[in-house]
């Protein structure tokens, strides 16, 4: 149980310190996925 508590604390610390970087990476990944989806729709349009 103590290992789970320490793991949660370390994960919480990582998110506190690097939360903006994680959000930035998630935003870039979402934009790439959306762009690929839109590109696929327009590439298959007659």
N, C-alpha and C positions, 0 to 999 in steps of 0.2 A: 504494500500500500504506500509505503514511503517513496518507493521508486516512481510510482505513478504521480505522486504529488510533486516530486522534484522535476519530473518530465513535463508536467503541466506548467510549472513555474518557469522552466527554461524556454518552453514554447511561447509562453506569454511574454517573456523578456525579448525574445527574437522578434515577435510581432510589434512590441512597443518600440524597439530600436529601428527595425527595418520595415515597418508597416507601409511607409510611403513607397518604398522600392518594390514591395510585393504588389501593391495596388497598381503601380506603373507597369509592371510586367504583365499583370492580369489584363490591364487595359490594352496593351499592345497585342497580346494573344487574342483577345476578343475582336479587335479591329482586323487582324489578319484572317481570322475565321470568317468574319462577316464579309470581308473583301473576297475571299475565296468563294463563298456562297453566291454572292452577287455576280462574280465573274463567271461562275458555272451557269447561272441562269441566262446571262447574256451571250455566252458562248454557244449555248444550245438553241438560242432563239433563231427562227428562220430568217 
